[in-house]
Amino acid sequence: MAHHFKVNDDLGGRDREAFRELLLDPGVTIDQAMPWLRERGYRISRTAVGNSRKHLQQELDAVMRKMVRGATAAQLGEKLSRQVGNMNRSERVALAAFAGFWATLRGATQTM
């Protein structure tokens, strides 16, 4: 099912990409992201921004769960290589962070 978000409709290409990166940064709250929009002349509600952020995170979580399910480190590396070509910068950063965490966790569980 296709999702419709005001953030996607209102923001131009470069602003949309930059704002997606901002939304995917775990250190940035929605209240911290709102001035970014206002400074560029966008009038988008806090609720719309929150919905967009939630959807972005859910999309990335689904991709990561699918990639990791039952994969060895080598298989995960191969899957990541294929997937990265279809991702924007913010998605690649989030995926790389998760992959590093997963590899560390997998290594720790194999030594137990």
N, C-alpha and C positions, 0 to 999 in steps of 0.2 A: 504494500500500500504506500503510495506517495504521500509525503508529508509536506505541508505548506507552512512556512515560517516567515513572518514579517521581516526578520533580520535578513533573510536571503533575498526577499523582494526589494528591500530598500537600499541595501548596501551595494556599491559598485564593486567590480571585480577585485581591484587591489585592496580596497577597504574590507571587503568580505573576507578575503584570505587573511589579512592582518587581524581582523576581529576574531576569526575562528581560532587563530593561534592564541590570542588573548584568552578566549573562553576555555581553551583546553589546558591552559596553564593552571595547575592545581593551587598555586600560590596566589591567584587572583580571584577575588570574590566578585559577585555580580555588581555589588555596590561600587567596587573599584573600577569595573569595566564601563559603567554608565557614563562617567565623564568623558571617556574616549569617544563615545558616540556623540555626545553633546558638543564637544570641541570641533567636530567635523560637520555639525549641522543636522545630525539625524535626530529624529524624535521617535524613539522606540521605547515602549514601556519596559519596566523592570521584569514584569511577568513574561513578556515576549522573549526577552533576553534569556531568562531562566529556562523557558521551554526549549529554546534553541540549544542552550548549553547541555541540557539533559539529553536531548536527542543526539547531539554529537558524541557525548560520552557513551551512550547506549550503542551507537553504531560501532565505535572503536572497540568497546567491550565484546561485542558479538564477533567481530573480525578476529580479535585476539583469542577468544575462547575456541573458535573454530580452528585456528591455526595451531594452537597448543595441544589440543585434544589428542593424546596418545603419541605425540611426536617426540622423536629423539632430538638431541641437540643438532645433529647434521640435517635431519629432515626439517626442523624449524628454520635453520639457516637458509635452506633452499626455498621454503615457503616464503620467508621474509623477502628474499631477493626478488621473487616474482611479484609479491604484493606491493613492494615499495614503489615500483614504477607507476602504479595507479594512484598513489597517495600524494597529497599536498604536503608542504613542509611541516605543518603542525601535526598532522597525522603520523608522519615519519618519526618525528621526535617522540611522540607519545608511545608509538609502537616500539621504538628502540629502547626506551626506558623500561617498558614492560618486558621485552625480550631479555634484557640484562637481568632484571629481577627474577624472571622465570629460570634463567640459566643458573643463577646463584642458588635459588631455592632447590632446583633439581639436583645440583651438585651437593648441597647440604643433606638432602634426603638420601642420596645414594651412599653417603659415608656413614649413615646411621645404622 
